[in-house]
Amino acid sequence: MSATESDKTVNTTADDNDSGLAAKNPAKRRKTLLIMLLVFVAIGVIWFLLWTLVFSRRETTDNAYVGGNQVAISAQVPGTVVAILADDTQHVDAGQILVKLDSTDASVRLSQARSALAQAVRQVRQQTDSASGSDAAVAARQIDLKKAEADLKRRLPLIAAQAEAPETIQHLRDAVDQASAALTSAQAQASAEHASIEGTDIANNPAVLQARANFRAAWVAAQRNTIYAPVSGYVAQRSVQLGNSVQPGQQLMTVLPLHDLWIDANFKEGQLRHIRIGQPAKIETDIYGSNVEYHGKVIGLGAGTGSVFSLLPAQNATGNWIKVVQRVPVRIALDNQELDKHPLRIGLSSDVTIDITDDRGAVLAPQTEHPAVAETTVYDQMASKADAEADQVISANLSSSGNTGSKHSN
């Protein structure tokens, strides 16, 4: 076979192969396109179902942080720091001593107030005894007047019979006038004596109450040289040092209660359309990751955007204006039992997902009475102890046979 014939044979074979591939490629292409179309349709269906059943029923944000109360511990009276009994990161209980101030001056003022209270009680006792003496004097003057009137009445018939000198009768009339004047003077004196004690007993006399109030203020001031923790929590930001001269209102440290915490989730304004009070929420924090999930509920929406409450609010009325999507803080309460198992710290980052399936709730909190957000009885105990101390001072200075009166109560 010549070379020319061989080339013709090869060309014929190649042409046959190209014709076969051309016949198969359209079918294969259609099959490939159909598979791709089905894949895209399946992806669209899955996305539609996910949006309908999942994504449209929740709002999420990672602009969320743990919030809590920050109780500033400050001095209530001036003084010099002589002891610091709590430091950063330490746990303290409500009523525990945190700082002590020098109490020398306060002790002197308390002693003065105690002496003034005792003196006030004794003065009122003296006024009470003096009033009793004035009453006795009035009774004596009444007897004298009756005697003078009786003498005059008995002598008047004698003058009609000319058995008595007119001068004697005049002397008797003068004696009656003198006795009457003495009675009037005694009654005025008794009235003046009773004016300061009338209508009250010794313990509730205005002078005693004034001295008692001064003693109570001095006692409380002396106690405030010892600074107590108003709530239980952890100490942070301790700035006080030994020897510092502190003034009322000066912050010494902060106590952070880590039990009643919340989440401030900052949602975009477009996400607030279906968020309502009472909706459940799930929270994941960066510190624990997805291994720990907290459950809470929406308890309120902020009254304004963050930019409104910033130090320098945006001036959107200027000519150069660019629209910026605003965010509104949504407060979410956490479960304290979950916090006990996995403690959090104020300011930690978190991811929040709110279930908005039921959007029939209220957007704004109702105008109803709410319990106290936080309260302490530490200072009430201090006041009750001051009253008990004042009662002891009053009782010690009341006479055993006199009017002991009733103890004062606030």
Residue pairs with C-beta under 8 A, 6 or more apart in sequence:
57 355
57 356
57 357
58 353
58 354
58 355
58 356
59 267
59 271
59 274
59 275
59 353
59 354
59 356
60 351
60 352
60 353
60 354
61 265
61 266
61 267
61 268
61 271
61 351
61 352
62 349
62 350
62 351
62 352
63 265
63 266
63 267
63 327
64 263
64 264
64 265
64 266
64 283
64 349
64 350
64 351
64 352
65 263
65 264
65 347
65 348
65 349
65 350
66 261
66 262
66 263
66 285
66 344
66 345
66 346
66 347
66 348
66 350
67 261
67 262
67 263
67 264
67 331
67 346
68 256
68 257
68 258
68 260
68 261
68 262
68 346
69 231
69 256
69 257
69 260
69 374
70 254
70 256
70 346
71 230
71 231
71 233
71 254
71 255
71 256
71 257
72 251
72 254
73 98
73 99
73 227
73 229
73 230
73 251
73 252
73 253
73 254
73 255
74 248
74 249
74 250
74 251
74 252
75 99
75 101
75 224
75 227
75 246
75 247
75 248
75 249
75 250
75 252
76 224
76 227
76 248
77 101
77 106
77 221
77 224
77 225
77 248
78 245
78 246
78 247
78 248
79 101
79 102
79 103
79 105
79 106
79 225
79 245
79 246
80 101
80 102
80 243
80 244
80 245
80 246
81 99
81 100
81 101
81 240
81 241
81 242
81 243
81 244
81 245
81 246
82 100
82 101
82 102
82 242
83 99
83 100
83 242
84 98
84 99
84 238
84 240
84 241
84 242
85 96
85 97
85 98
85 99
85 100
86 92
86 96
86 98
86 99
86 229
86 235
86 238
86 253
87 235
87 238
88 235
88 236
88 237
88 238
88 253
89 234
89 235
89 236
90 234
90 235
91 232
91 233
91 234
91 235
92 98
92 229
92 232
92 233
92 234
92 235
92 255
93 229
93 232
94 229
94 230
94 231
94 232
94 376
94 378
95 228
95 229
95 378
95 381
96 228
96 229
97 226
97 227
97 228
97 229
98 227
98 228
98 229
98 235
98 252
98 253
99 226
99 227
99 240
99 252
99 253
100 225
100 226
100 227
101 225
101 226
101 227
101 246
102 225
103 222
103 225
103 226
106 218
106 221
106 222
106 224
106 225
107 222
109 218
109 221
109 222
110 215
110 218
110 219
110 221
110 222
112 218
113 211
113 214
113 215
113 217
113 218
113 219
114 215
114 218
114 393
116 211
116 214
116 215
117 208
117 211
117 212
117 214
117 215
117 390
117 393
117 394
117 397
118 393
118 396
118 397
119 211
120 205
120 207
120 208
120 210
120 211
120 212
121 202
121 203
121 208
121 211
121 393
121 394
121 397
121 398
122 397
123 207
124 196
124 197
124 202
124 205
124 207
124 208
125 202
125 397
125 398
125 399
125 402
127 193
127 196
127 197
128 197
128 202
128 402
128 403
129 402
130 193
131 190
131 193
131 194
131 197
133 193
134 186
134 189
134 190
134 193
134 194
135 190
137 186
137 189
137 190
138 183
138 186
138 187
138 190
140 186
141 179
141 182
141 183
141 185
141 186
141 187
142 183
144 179
144 182
144 183
145 176
145 179
145 180
145 182
145 183
147 179
148 172
148 175
148 176
148 178
148 179
149 176
149 179
151 172
151 175
152 169
152 172
152 173
152 175
152 176
155 164
155 168
155 169
155 172
156 169
158 164
159 165
159 166
159 169
196 205
196 207
197 205
200 206
200 405
201 403
201 404
201 405
201 406
202 208
202 394
202 398
202 402
202 403
202 404
202 405
203 394
203 398
203 404
203 405
203 406
203 407
203 408
204 405
204 406
204 408
208 394
209 408
212 390
212 394
212 408
215 386
215 389
215 390
215 393
216 383
216 386
216 387
216 390
219 385
219 386
219 389
219 390
220 382
220 383
220 386
223 382
223 385
223 386
227 252
228 378
229 255
229 378
230 255
230 376
230 378
230 379
231 255
231 257
231 374
231 376
232 255
232 257
232 259
233 255
233 256
233 257
233 258
233 259
234 255
234 256
234 258
235 253
235 254
235 255
235 256
236 253
236 254
236 255
236 256
237 253
237 254
238 252
238 253
239 251
239 252
239 253
240 246
240 252
240 253
246 252
256 346
258 339
258 343
258 344
258 345
258 346
259 336
259 339
259 340
260 336
260 374
261 334
261 339
261 344
261 346
262 296
262 299
262 331
262 332
262 333
262 334
263 281
263 283
263 296
263 331
263 332
263 334
263 350
263 352
264 329
264 330
264 331
264 332
265 281
265 329
265 330
265 331
265 332
265 350
265 352
265 354
266 306
266 327
266 328
266 329
266 330
267 275
267 327
267 328
267 330
268 325
268 326
268 327
269 305
269 325
269 326
269 327
269 328
270 325
272 301
272 328
272 330
274 356
274 359
275 298
275 301
275 330
275 354
275 356
275 359
275 363
276 298
276 356
276 358
276 359
276 360
276 361
276 362
276 363
277 298
277 299
277 300
277 301
277 361
277 362
277 363
277 364
277 365
278 297
278 298
278 361
278 362
279 297
279 298
279 354
279 355
279 356
279 358
279 359
279 361
280 295
280 296
280 297
280 354
280 355
281 295
281 296
281 297
281 298
281 332
281 352
281 353
281 354
281 355
282 293
282 294
282 295
282 296
282 352
282 353
282 355
283 293
283 294
283 295
283 296
283 332
283 334
283 350
283 351
283 352
283 353
284 290
284 292
284 293
284 294
284 350
284 351
285 292
285 294
285 344
285 348
285 349
285 350
285 351
286 348
286 349
286 350
287 344
287 345
287 348
288 342
292 342
294 334
294 335
294 338
294 339
294 342
295 335
295 338
296 332
296 333
296 334
296 335
297 332
297 333
298 330
298 331
298 332
298 354
299 331
299 332
299 333
300 330
300 331
300 365
301 328
301 329
301 330
301 331
301 363
301 364
302 328
302 329
302 330
302 331
304 328
305 326
305 327
305 328
306 326
306 327
306 328
306 329
307 313
307 314
307 324
307 326
314 324
330 354
332 352
332 354
334 344
383 410
387 408
387 409
387 410
390 408
391 407
391 408
394 407
394 408
395 404
395 407
398 404
398 405
